[in-house]
């Protein structure tokens, strides 16, 4: 099981909400490329089984996103399982409960809105979520995935995978399944969406150095007309947009983590001679304590930020 936040989050609620509940959507292949007919027109596919609303009200969520006064109006993403995970209804409710306990720690249930929609048309369970980026009583911005959020949600991922024996996306054996779930960069979001996609690829271990970054961008359909020691230039042939990307991760000698060998150990390289995987040496108690600590810290922050409004 993995937890993925999508980089987009601007605009009206119709885009994210209606996509989640739509019966018919654009057809993509396994590489997330649009499937087109002989005339080059995109094809559509009907979801079967149909999406199922598990919690929340799509109309309410859409209206609240539309009413959000902030530039960034929502956060959306997915909790995706492999076909082998096959989580039960009870286990799906458990992961949604834990997700909300972390995302909205310290807040009352009536001060936020959350929509959960299950997709199973690809042969595996995907729990899609969408929430207005707004605390409902104060109207203040409420970002459930602030800078540094990955550590908190990784702690939830590891706890649930360890508890239920679900596939760990950081193990090399499941790298292909992770790649299938990863969305391609959202061209509509421009430079920001592209950088967010790159960071997400890094966070799940699919990009570990600049060579892999260049390969991933090329595979996604981008052109890279120039490489410098401290930057890369990326061009989108579909829109004609061109960006020079700067920062530590775009340096020629960059590697994921200060010490790449240790990061590879953390991800896992399949099974070692003793058959041990990444989570085998960590107890459920340790993982529970780590998850609880993230919940406590977020609860303290949320109570301080929104207390006077309550």
BAKE-116988 format. One line per 8 residues: number of its first residue (from 1); their letters; for each residue x negated, y negated, z negated of N, C-alpha, C. Coordinates in steps of 0.02 Angstrom, whole numbers, plus 32768, in hexadecimal, padded with zeros to 4 digits. Example, Ala and Ser with C-alpha at 12.3 -4.5 7.8 and 13.67 -1.06 7.14 Angstrom:
% residues 2
1) as) 7D6C/811C/7E7A/7D99/80E1/7E7A/7D6C/80A5/7E7A | 7D7E/8070/7E9E/7D54/8035/7E9B/7D7B/7FFE/7E76 $
% end
This chain:
% residues 310
1) xxxxxxxx) 7FD5/803B/8000/8000/8000/8000/7FD3/7FC2/8000 | 7FE7/7F91/8026/7FC4/7F51/8025/7FF5/7F18/8021 | 7FDC/7EDE/8009/8004/7EA2/8004/7FE6/7E6E/8032 | 800E/7E53/805E/7FF6/7E25/8091/8020/7DE6/8091 | 8000/7DAC/808B/8021/7D6C/8093/8014/7D52/80D9 | 8048/7D39/80FA/8040/7D1D/813D/8029/7CD4/8137 | 8000/7CBC/8166/7FE4/7C79/815F/8015/7C41/816D | 804B/7C4E/8192/807A/7C19/81A2/80A4/7C07/8165 $
9) xxxxxxxx) 80C5/7BCE/8166/80ED/7BB9/812D/810B/7B75/8136 | 810F/7B5C/8174/812B/7B1B/8182/816C/7B23/81A9 | 8196/7AEE/81A5/81D1/7AEE/81D0/8210/7B04/81AC | 8244/7B0E/81D3/8286/7B1F/81B8/8289/7B69/81A5 | 82BE/7B7A/8181/82C4/7BBE/8169/82DC/7BEF/819C | 82F5/7BD8/81D4/8311/7C06/8205/82DC/7C34/8222 | 829F/7C1A/822B/826A/7C42/8249/825A/7C81/8220 | 8242/7C79/81E1/8230/7CB4/81BA/826C/7CDF/81A7 $
17) xxxxxxxx) 82A3/7CC0/8193/82DC/7CE6/8179/82FE/7D0E/81B1 | 830B/7CEF/81E8/832E/7D12/821E/8302/7D48/823D | 82C0/7D3E/823C/8295/7D73/8254/829C/7DB1/8228 | 82A0/7DA7/81E7/82A4/7DDF/81B9/82E3/7E09/81C2 | 831A/7DE9/81D2/835A/7E0D/81D6/8370/7E1C/821D | 8349/7E07/824F/835D/7E0E/8295/8361/7E57/82A9 | 8394/7E68/82D1/839B/7EAC/82EC/836C/7EB7/8327 | 8362/7E82/834F/8339/7E87/838B/82FE/7E56/8386 $
25) xxxxxxxx) 82C2/7E6F/8393/8286/7E45/838F/8259/7E53/83CB | 8227/7E29/83D5/81F7/7E34/840B/81D1/7E76/83FF | 81BF/7E97/8435/819D/7ED7/8431/8151/7ECD/8434 | 812E/7EED/8405/80E5/7EEA/8403/80C9/7F31/8407 | 808C/7F36/8421/806B/7F77/8421/8043/7F80/83E1 | 801C/7FB6/83DB/7FF7/7FC4/839E/7FC1/7F90/8390 | 7FAC/7F6B/83C4/7F7A/7F37/83BA/7F9A/7EF3/83AE | 7FDB/7EF2/83A2/8001/7EB5/8395/8002/7E86/83D1 $
33) xxxxxxxx) 7FFC/7EA2/840E/8004/7E7C/844B/804B/7E83/8464 | 8067/7E4C/8480/80AA/7E4F/849B/80AE/7E80/84D5 | 80E4/7EA6/84D5/80F1/7ED4/850D/811B/7EAF/8540 | 8105/7EAF/857E/8128/7E89/85B3/813F/7EB8/85EB | 8172/7EA2/860F/818B/7EC9/8648/8161/7EBC/8686 | 8176/7ED8/86BE/814F/7ED1/86FC/8149/7E89/8713 | 8177/7E5E/86FE/8176/7E18/8711/8153/7DEC/86DE | 8137/7E0C/86AA/8113/7DE6/8677/813E/7DCA/8640 $
41) xxxxxxxx) 817E/7DDC/863F/81AB/7DC2/860C/81A8/7DEE/85CD | 81A7/7DCF/8592/81A4/7DF6/8554/81E0/7E23/854C | 81D5/7E60/8534/820B/7E8F/8528/8221/7E8B/84DF | 825E/7E9F/84D2/8279/7EA0/848F/8287/7EE8/847A | 828B/7EF2/8439/8299/7F35/841F/82CB/7F2E/83E6 | 82F9/7F5D/83E1/832A/7F5D/83AA/830E/7F84/836F | 8311/7F66/8335/82F9/7F88/82F9/832A/7FBF/82E5 | 8310/7FFA/82DB/8339/8033/82C7/830F/805F/8299 $
49) xxxxxxxx) 8321/8063/8259/835B/8046/8238/8358/7FF9/8235 | 8392/7FDB/8229/8396/7F92/8224/8375/7F7A/81E3 | 835E/7F3B/81E2/8343/7F1F/81A4/8378/7F22/816D | 8361/7F2B/812F/838E/7F2F/80F5/837B/7EF9/80C3 | 83AB/7ECF/80B2/83A0/7E9C/807E/83A5/7EBF/803A | 836E/7EBF/8015/836C/7EE1/7FD4/837B/7EB1/7F9B | 8364/7E73/7FA0/836F/7E41/7F6C/8374/7DFD/7F8D | 839C/7DD2/7F6F/83A3/7D8E/7F88/83D9/7D87/7FBD $
57) xxxxxxxx) 83E0/7D4B/7FD5/8413/7D39/8007/83F1/7D14/803F | 83EE/7D30/807C/83CC/7D0E/80B3/83E4/7CC7/80BF | 8426/7CBC/80BA/8441/7C79/80C6/8429/7C47/8091 | 8427/7C5E/8053/840F/7C32/801D/83C5/7C22/8025 | 839D/7C55/8034/8355/7C4A/803D/8348/7C1A/8076 | 836B/7C24/80AE/8363/7BF7/80E8/8375/7BAF/80D5 | 83AD/7BA6/80B1/83C3/7B63/809E/8392/7B42/806E | 8376/7B69/8040/8346/7B4C/8010/8305/7B39/8033 $
65) xxxxxxxx) 82EF/7B60/8063/82B3/7B4E/8089/82C0/7B0D/80B0 | 82FC/7B08/80CD/830D/7ACB/80F2/830F/7A8E/80C4 | 8322/7A99/8084/8327/7A61/8054/82E4/7A51/8034 | 82B1/7A7A/8040/8270/7A6F/8020/8251/7A2E/803B | 823E/79FF/800F/8223/79BF/8026/81D8/79C0/8036 | 81B8/79FA/802D/8170/79FD/8034/815C/7A12/807B | 811F/79FF/808F/8107/7A11/80D2/8106/7A5D/80DB | 80EB/7A7F/80A9/80EC/7AC8/80A9/812C/7ADE/8086 $
73) xxxxxxxx) 8159/7AFE/80AA/819D/7B08/8091/81AC/7B50/807A | 8181/7B80/8088/818F/7BC5/8072/814F/7BEE/8072 | 8152/7C27/8050/811E/7C5A/8054/813F/7C9B/8066 | 811F/7CC0/8092/813A/7D00/80A8/8103/7D33/80B0 | 8115/7D72/80AD/80E4/7DA7/80B5/8105/7DEA/80B2 | 80DD/7E1E/80A5/80F7/7E62/80A6/80CF/7E8E/8077 | 80F2/7EBC/8056/80D3/7EF3/8033/80DD/7F30/8060 | 80A7/7F4A/807B/80AB/7F7E/80AE/808F/7FC0/8094 $
81) xxxxxxxx) 80B2/7FF5/80A1/809F/8038/808D/808D/8061/80CA | 8062/8092/80C1/8057/80C2/80F7/8092/80F3/80F8 | 8098/8117/812F/80CE/8148/8134/80C8/817D/80FD | 8089/818D/80EB/807E/81C0/80B8/8090/81A8/8072 | 808D/8167/8066/809F/814D/8024/80E7/815F/8012 | 8115/8154/8042/815C/8165/8039/8177/8152/7FF5 | 8175/8112/7FE2/818D/80FE/7F9F/81D8/8109/7F97 | 81EC/8121/7F5D/8233/812B/7F4F/8255/80E8/7F44 $
89) xxxxxxxx) 8298/80E9/7F41/82BD/80AC/7F33/82A8/808E/7EF0 | 829F/80B9/7EBD/828A/80A2/7E7B/8245/8082/7E7E | 8217/80A0/7EA3/81D3/8085/7EAA/81D3/8043/7ED0 | 81FE/803D/7F01/8203/7FFE/7F25/821C/7FC6/7EF8 | 824E/7FD6/7ECE/8266/7FA4/7E9E/822F/7F91/7E6C | 8207/7FC3/7E59/81D1/7FB6/7E2A/819E/7F85/7E47 | 8189/7F90/7E85/8156/7F64/7EA3/8173/7F1E/7EAD | 81B2/7F18/7EBF/81D0/7ED6/7EC6/81D3/7EB3/7E82 $
97) xxxxxxxx) 81E6/7ED8/7E4D/81E8/7EBB/7E0A/81A3/7EA1/7DF5 | 8170/7ECA/7E00/812C/7EB7/7DED/8114/7E7B/7E16 | 8125/7E7A/7E56/8111/7E42/7E81/812F/7E01/7E66 | 8170/7E02/7E57/8191/7DC5/7E3E/8177/7DB2/7DF9 | 8167/7DE4/7DD0/814C/7DD6/7D8D/8109/7DB0/7D92 | 80E2/7DBF/7DC6/80A3/7D9B/7DD1/80AF/7D59/7DF5 | 80D3/7D5B/7E2C/80DC/7D1F/7E55/80FE/7CE6/7E2F | 812F/7CF7/7E05/8157/7CC4/7DE2/814E/7CC9/7D97 $
105) xxxxxxxx) 8113/7CDD/7D81/8106/7CE6/7D39/8115/7CA6/7D13 | 8138/7CAD/7CDB/8148/7C75/7CB1/8185/7C4D/7CC6 | 81A5/7C5F/7CFD/81DF/7C3A/7D16/821F/7C62/7D0A | 8256/7C3E/7D00/8297/7C5D/7CFA/82AF/7C74/7D3F | 82D8/7CA7/7D41/82EF/7CC3/7D81/8316/7C90/7DAA | 8338/7C61/7D89/8360/7C31/7DAF/8337/7BF7/7DCA | 82F5/7BF6/7DBC/82CC/7BBE/7DD3/82A5/7BCF/7E13 | 82B2/7C09/7E30/8292/7C1A/7E70/82C2/7C45/7E98 $
113) xxxxxxxx) 82B4/7C4B/7ED8/82DC/7C75/7F06/82AE/7CA4/7F2B | 82C3/7CE3/7F31/829A/7D15/7F52/82C6/7D42/7F7D | 82B4/7D4A/7FBB/82D7/7D76/7FE9/82AB/7DB2/7FF9 | 82C7/7DEE/7FF0/82A4/7E2D/8001/82CC/7E51/8037 | 82A9/7E64/806D/82C8/7E88/80A4/829C/7EC4/80B6 | 82BB/7EFF/80B8/8295/7F3B/80C8/8298/7F4A/8113 | 825D/7F56/8131/8258/7F6E/8175/823D/7FB5/8174 | 825D/7FE1/819A/8245/8026/819D/8246/8040/81E5 $
121) xxxxxxxx) 824E/8013/8216/8255/8029/825B/8214/8042/827A | 81DB/8035/8259/819B/804D/8274/8184/808D/8252 | 81B1/80AD/822C/81A1/80ED/820F/8180/80E9/81CB | 817E/80AE/81AE/8162/80A5/816B/8189/806C/8149 | 8185/8068/8108/81A8/8034/80E3/817F/7FF4/80E2 | 81A0/7FBD/80F3/8183/7F7B/80EC/81B4/7F4F/80C6 | 819E/7F35/808D/81C8/7F09/8064/81B4/7EC1/8073 | 81DA/7EA0/809D/81CB/7E5B/80AF/81E9/7E2B/807C $
129) xxxxxxxx) 81C4/7DF6/806D/81DD/7DC4/803D/81D7/7D7E/805A | 8202/7D52/8043/8201/7D0C/8058/821D/7CE3/801E | 81FA/7CAE/800B/820F/7C83/7FD4/8205/7C3A/7FE5 | 8234/7C0F/7FD6/822A/7BC7/7FDF/81EF/7BB0/7FB4 | 81C7/7B84/7FCF/818D/7B6C/7FA9/81A2/7B31/7F7D | 81CE/7B41/7F4E/81EC/7B0C/7F25/8208/7B2A/7EE5 | 81F7/7B0C/7EAC/8217/7B1E/7E6C/825B/7AFB/7E6C | 8290/7B21/7E61/82D3/7B09/7E71/82ED/7AD5/7E41 $
137) xxxxxxxx) 82D7/7AD5/7E03/82F1/7AA3/7DD4/82D0/7A5F/7DDC | 828F/7A5F/7DE8/826B/7A1F/7DED/8263/7A07/7E34 | 8265/7A36/7E64/8258/7A24/7EAA/820D/7A20/7EB9 | 81E4/7A2D/7E87/819B/7A2B/7E92/8186/7A67/7EBD | 814D/7A5E/7EDE/8132/7A94/7F06/8120/7ACF/7EDB | 8131/7B0B/7EF2/8122/7B49/7ECF/8102/7B79/7F01 | 80C0/7B7F/7EFD/809B/7BA9/7F2B/8088/7BE9/7F07 | 80A5/7C21/7F1B/8097/7C60/7EF9/8055/7C7E/7F0F $
145) xxxxxxxx) 8036/7C61/7F42/7FF4/7C7A/7F59/7FC4/7C3F/7F5F | 7FB1/7C21/7F26/7F83/7BE9/7F27/7F3C/7C00/7F36 | 7F0D/7BD2/7F40/7EC7/7BE6/7F4B/7EB0/7C17/7F15 | 7E90/7C4D/7F2B/7E79/7C80/7EFC/7EAD/7CB5/7EEC | 7EE6/7CB4/7F0F/7F1D/7CE1/7EFE/7F0D/7D2B/7F0A | 7EDD/7D39/7F35/7ED1/7D7E/7F48/7EBF/7DAA/7F0D | 7E97/7D90/7EDE/7E83/7DB8/7EA4/7EC0/7DCF/7E7D | 7EF1/7DA2/7E74/7F2C/7DB3/7E4D/7F55/7DE8/7E70 $
153) xxxxxxxx) 7F62/7DE0/7EAF/7F8C/7E11/7ED3/7F66/7E51/7EE3 | 7F24/7E4D/7EE7/7EFC/7E8A/7EED/7F02/7EB4/7EAE | 7F08/7E93/7E74/7F0F/7EB8/7E35/7F51/7EDE/7E34 | 7F86/7EC0/7E50/7FC6/7EE2/7E55/7FC1/7F1C/7E86 | 7FA3/7F10/7EBF/7F9A/7F45/7EF1/7F76/7F81/7ED4 | 7F3E/7F74/7EB1/7F17/7FAC/7E96/7F3D/7FD1/7E5F | 7F61/7FAC/7E35/7F87/7FCC/7E00/7FBC/7FFB/7E1C | 7FE2/7FE3/7E4D/8017/800C/7E6A/7FFB/8047/7E92 $
161) xxxxxxxx) 7FC6/803C/7EB7/7FA9/8073/7EDE/7F8C/80A9/7EB0 | 7F6D/8094/7E7A/7F52/80C4/7E4A/7F8A/80EB/7E27 | 7FBE/80C6/7E12/7FF5/80E5/7DED/801A/8119/7E16 | 8026/810A/7E56/8050/8135/7E7F/8029/815F/7EB2 | 7FE7/8156/7EB3/7FBF/817C/7EE3/7FC9/8166/7F2B | 7FDC/8127/7F35/7FE5/810E/7F79/7FA2/8100/7F99 | 7FA2/80F9/7FDC/7F65/80EE/8001/7F45/80AB/7FEF | 7F05/80AC/7FE1/7EDF/8070/7FD1/7EC3/8052/8012 $
169) xxxxxxxx) 7ED9/8017/8027/7EC2/7FFA/8066/7E78/7FE9/8067 | 7E58/7FE8/802C/7E11/7FD9/8029/7DE6/8016/8034 | 7E04/8052/8037/7DE0/808E/8047/7DD9/8094/8093 | 7D9F/80A9/80AA/7D92/80AC/80F2/7DC4/80D9/8116 | 7DDD/810D/80F4/7E0B/813C/8113/7E4B/8119/812C | 7E5C/80E0/810E/7E9B/80BF/811E/7E90/807E/8145 | 7E53/8072/815D/7E45/8033/8180/7E71/802B/81BD | 7E7E/8062/81E1/7EA8/805D/821D/7EEF/8047/820B $
177) xxxxxxxx) 7F09/8062/81D4/7F4D/8050/81BF/7F50/8007/81AB | 7F1C/7FEE/818A/7F19/7FA8/8178/7F1A/7F7D/81B7 | 7EF3/7F90/81E8/7EF0/7F69/8226/7F34/7F65/8248 | 7F5C/7F99/8244/7F9E/7F97/8264/7FCC/7F65/8243 | 7FC5/7F5D/8202/7FF1/7F2F/81DD/7FDC/7EE7/81E6 | 7F9B/7EDB/81EF/7F82/7E96/81F5/7FA3/7E73/8230 | 7FBC/7E37/8225/7FD9/7E0F/825A/7FA1/7DED/8282 | 7FAE/7DE0/82C0/7F7F/7DB8/82E7/7F85/7D6F/82D1 $
185) xxxxxxxx) 7F50/7D47/82DE/7F53/7D01/82C9/7F8D/7CDE/82EA | 7FAD/7CB1/82C5/7FE7/7C8C/82DD/7FD0/7C4F/8304 | 7FD5/7C53/8345/7FBD/7C1C/836F/7FE2/7BDA/8360 | 8021/7BDF/834B/8047/7BA2/833E/802B/7B7A/8305 | 8004/7B9A/82DA/7FE8/7B77/82A0/7FA3/7B5A/82AE | 7F88/7B65/82EA/7F4A/7B45/82FD/7F0F/7B5A/82D2 | 7EE3/7B2A/82C6/7EA5/7B38/82A2/7EB2/7B56/825D | 7EE4/7B3A/8239/7EF2/7B52/81F5/7F0A/7B9A/81F5 $
193) xxxxxxxx) 7F36/7BAB/8223/7F4F/7BEF/8228/7F18/7C20/823B | 7EEB/7C0A/8268/7EB4/7C34/827D/7E84/7C42/8244 | 7E73/7C0D/821E/7E45/7C17/81E6/7E65/7C42/81AF | 7EA6/7C39/81A4/7EC9/7C63/8173/7EC8/7CAC/8187 | 7ED1/7CB9/81C8/7ECF/7CFF/81E1/7E8A/7D1D/81D7 | 7E56/7CF6/81E6/7E11/7D0F/81DC/7E05/7D20/8193 | 7E1B/7CF4/8165/7E11/7D01/811E/7E36/7D40/8108 | 7E73/7D4B/8123/7E98/7D88/8113/7E73/7DC6/812C $
201) xxxxxxxx) 7E57/7DC2/8168/7E30/7DFA/8183/7DF4/7E09/8157 | 7DD4/7DD4/813E/7D9B/7DDD/8111/7DB1/7DFD/80D0 | 7DEB/7DE7/80B6/7E02/7DFE/8074/7E10/7E49/8072 | 7E23/7E66/80AB/7E31/7EAE/80AC/7DF7/7ED6/80CB | 7DBF/7EB3/80D7/7D82/7ED5/80EC/7D7D/7EE4/8135 | 7DA8/7EC6/815F/7DA4/7ED3/81A7/7D70/7EA8/81C9 | 7D5C/7E71/81A9/7D25/7E47/81C2/7CF2/7E41/818A | 7CB4/7E55/8198/7C80/7E52/8165/7C43/7E28/8179 $
209) xxxxxxxx) 7C40/7E13/81B8/7C0A/7DE7/81CE/7C22/7DC2/820C | 7BF8/7D95/8226/7C10/7D6D/825E/7C17/7D95/829E | 7BEF/7DC9/82A5/7BF7/7DF3/82E1/7C3C/7E12/82E3 | 7C54/7E2C/82AB/7C97/7E49/82A8/7CCC/7E13/82B1 | 7CBE/7DD6/8298/7CEE/7D9F/82A0/7CF6/7D8D/82EA | 7CBF/7D89/830D/7CC1/7D7A/8355/7CE8/7DB0/837A | 7CDA/7DEF/8368/7CFD/7E26/8389/7D48/7E24/837C | 7D5C/7E14/833D/7DA3/7E11/832B/7DC6/7DD8/8351 $
217) xxxxxxxx) 7DA6/7D9F/8356/7DC4/7D66/8379/7DCA/7D75/83C4 | 7D98/7D95/83E0/7D9B/7DA7/8427/7DD3/7DD9/8434 | 7DD9/7E0B/8407/7E0E/7E3D/840D/7E53/7E1D/8408 | 7E58/7DE7/83E0/7E98/7DC5/83D7/7EA9/7D97/8411 | 7E7C/7D92/8443/7E8C/7D6B/847E/7E6D/7D26/8481 | 7E41/7D16/8452/7E21/7CD5/8451/7DDF/7CD8/8478 | 7DC9/7C9D/848F/7D88/7C97/84AF/7D59/7C71/8480 | 7D19/7C82/8481/7CE8/7C61/8456/7CB1/7C44/8483 $
225) xxxxxxxx) 7CBB/7C08/849C/7C8C/7BEC/84CD/7C48/7BD9/84AF | 7C46/7BCC/846D/7C06/7BB8/844F/7BFD/7BD6/840A | 7BBF/7BEA/83FB/7BAD/7C01/83B8/7B71/7BD7/83A1 | 7B75/7BBA/8366/7B3D/7B98/8348/7B27/7BBD/8309 | 7AF0/7BA8/82EC/7AD9/7BC8/82AF/7B0A/7BBF/8276 | 7B30/7B88/8276/7B5C/7B79/823F/7BA4/7B6E/8254 | 7BB6/7B83/8290/7BFB/7B7A/82A8/7C09/7BAA/82E2 | 7C49/7BB2/82F1/7C5E/7BD1/832F/7C95/7BA7/834E $
233) xxxxxxxx) 7C97/7BA4/838F/7CCC/7B80/83B2/7CFC/7BB3/83CF | 7D3C/7BAA/83BF/7D70/7BD9/83D4/7DA0/7BB4/8403 | 7DB2/7BD4/8439/7DE0/7BB7/846A/7E1B/7BE7/8473 | 7E57/7BCA/8475/7E94/7BF1/8481/7EA8/7BE9/84CA | 7E9E/7C1C/84F4/7EAE/7C15/853B/7EF8/7C0B/8549 | 7F23/7C1E/851A/7F6B/7C16/8525/7F81/7BCD/851F | 7F62/7BA8/84F1/7F77/7B63/84E4/7F44/7B2F/84FA | 7F06/7B45/8506/7ED1/7B16/8517/7EB1/7AF6/84DA $
241) xxxxxxxx) 7ECA/7B06/849D/7EAE/7AEA/8460/7E68/7B05/8455 | 7E3F/7ADB/8435/7DF9/7AED/8429/7DE4/7AD1/83E5 | 7DC6/7AFC/83BB/7DB2/7AE6/8379/7D6A/7AFB/836B | 7D45/7ACF/8348/7D04/7AE2/832D/7D0F/7AF4/82E4 | 7D02/7B32/82D2/7D0C/7B4A/828E/7CCB/7B48/8268 | 7CCB/7B22/8230/7C90/7B1A/8208/7C9D/7B33/81C1 | 7C67/7B40/819D/7C6D/7B59/8159/7C41/7B96/8151 | 7C38/7BAC/8113/7C09/7BE1/8104/7C18/7C21/812B $
249) xxxxxxxx) 7C58/7C33/8131/7C69/7C72/8151/7C5B/7C72/819C | 7C50/7C37/81B9/7C42/7C34/8201/7BF8/7C2E/8210 | 7BCE/7C31/81DB/7B86/7C2E/81E6/7B6D/7C6F/8206 | 7B38/7C69/822C/7B1D/7CA1/8252/7B0A/7CDC/8225 | 7AEF/7CCE/81E9/7AD8/7D03/81BD/7B09/7D15/8186 | 7B48/7CFD/818C/7B79/7D0B/8157/7B8B/7D55/8155 | 7B93/7D6D/8117/7BAD/7DB1/810B/7BE1/7DAD/80D4 | 7C14/7DD8/80D6/7C4A/7DD6/80A4/7C2E/7DE4/805F $
257) xxxxxxxx) 7C35/7DB4/8031/7C1A/7DBC/7FEE/7BD1/7DA8/7FED | 7BB9/7D95/7FB3/7B73/7D82/7FAD/7B46/7DBD/7FB9 | 7B61/7DFA/7FAC/7B39/7E36/7FB6/7B64/7E69/7FDA | 7B5C/7E6C/801C/7B86/7E97/8046/7B86/7EE0/8030 | 7B4C/7EFE/801C/7B4E/7F44/8008/7B7F/7F51/7FCF | 7B81/7F23/7F9D/7BAF/7F2C/7F66/7BF7/7F27/7F7D | 7C04/7EFB/7FAE/7C48/7EF4/7FC7/7C5E/7F34/7FEA | 7C2F/7F53/800F/7C41/7F91/8031/7C50/7FC8/7FFE $
265) xxxxxxxx) 7C2C/7FC7/7FC6/7C3B/7FF7/7F92/7C80/7FEC/7F76 | 7C93/7FAB/7F6D/7CD5/7F9B/7F52/7D0C/7FB2/7F82 | 7D02/7FA9/7FC2/7D34/7FBE/7FF3/7D3B/8009/7FF5 | 7D02/802A/7FEC/7D04/8072/7FF3/7CED/8086/8038 | 7CC9/80BD/803D/7CB1/80D6/807D/7CCD/811C/8089 | 7D0D/8125/8079/7D2A/8167/807C/7D1B/818B/803A | 7D0B/81CA/803D/7CFC/81F0/8000/7CB0/81F7/7FF9 | 7C97/81F0/7FBC/7C51/81FE/7FB0/7C49/824A/7FA7 $
273) xxxxxxxx) 7C0C/8263/7F9D/7C03/82AC/7F98/7C2E/82CC/7F63 | 7C40/82A6/7F2E/7C69/82C2/7EF9/7CB3/82B9/7F06 | 7CC5/829B/7F3F/7D0B/8292/7F4F/7D2D/825A/7F29 | 7D05/8228/7F13/7D20/81F1/7EEA/7D33/81B6/7F17 | 7D6E/819A/7F0C/7D82/815F/7F30/7D7C/8121/7F03 | 7D89/80E8/7F23/7D7D/80A8/7F01/7DA0/80A3/7EBE | 7DE0/80B7/7EBA/7E07/80AF/7E7D/7DFF/80E9/7E4C | 7DDB/811D/7E60/7DD6/8158/7E35/7DB4/8149/7DF3 $
281) xxxxxxxx) 7D84/811B/7DF3/7D5F/810D/7DB7/7D7E/80D7/7D8B | 7DBB/80C1/7D9B/7DDC/808C/7D75/7E1D/80A9/7D58 | 7E26/80A0/7D18/7E62/80BC/7CF7/7E9E/808F/7D04 | 7ED9/80AC/7CFF/7F17/8086/7D05/7F1A/8050/7CCF | 7F01/8060/7C93/7F00/802F/7C5D/7ED8/7FF1/7C6F | 7E9E/7FFB/7C8E/7E74/7FC2/7CA3/7E99/7F98/7CD8 | 7EB7/7FBA/7D07/7EDB/7F97/7D3C/7F17/7F71/7D20 | 7F3B/7F90/7CF2/7F74/7F6F/7CD2/7F5D/7F31/7CAC $
289) xxxxxxxx) 7F25/7F36/7C89/7F0B/7EFD/7C63/7EF8/7EC4/7C92 | 7ED9/7ED5/7CCA/7EC6/7EA1/7CFA/7F02/7E7F/7D18 | 7F35/7EA7/7D2A/7F73/7E8A/7D45/7F95/7E5E/7D12 | 7F99/7E75/7CD3/7FB8/7E4E/7C9E/7F95/7E0D/7C93 | 7F52/7E0D/7C98/7F2C/7DCF/7C8E/7F3D/7D9C/7CC4 | 7F43/7DB3/7D02/7F56/7D85/7D39/7F9D/7D69/7D2D | 7FCA/7D93/7D16/800E/7D7B/7D07/800E/7D47/7CCF | 7FE7/7D53/7C9B/7FE4/7D25/7C62/7FC8/7CE1/7C78 $
297) xxxxxxxx) 7F93/7CE2/7C9F/7F74/7CA4/7CB5/7FA4/7C7C/7CE1 | 7FC7/7C9F/7D0E/7FF6/7C7B/7D39/8031/7C61/7D10 | 8047/7C87/7CE0/807F/7C71/7CB5/806D/7C31/7C8F | 8030/7C2E/7C75/801B/7BF2/7C51/801A/7BB6/7C80 | 8002/7BC0/7CBC/8000/7B88/7CEC/8047/7B72/7CFF | 8073/7BA1/7D0E/80B6/7B8F/7D23/80DD/7B6D/7CEA | 80D5/7B85/7CAE/80F9/7B66/7C76/80E1/7B1E/7C6B | 80A0/7B14/7C72/8086/7AD0/7C69/809D/7AA2/7CA2 $
305) xxxxxx) 809E/7ABC/7CDF/80AF/7A92/7D19/80F9/7A80/7D1A | 8124/7AB0/7D07/816C/7AA5/7D0E/8191/7A9D/7CCD | 816E/7AA0/7C94/8191/7A9F/7C53/81BB/7A61/7C49 | 81A0/7A27/7C58/81C3/79E8/7C4A/8203/79E3/7C74 | 8203/7A05/7CAC/823F/7A03/7CD8/8276/7A31/7CBE | 8264/7A5E/7C91/8296/7A8C/7C75/82B0/7A73/7C32 $
% end
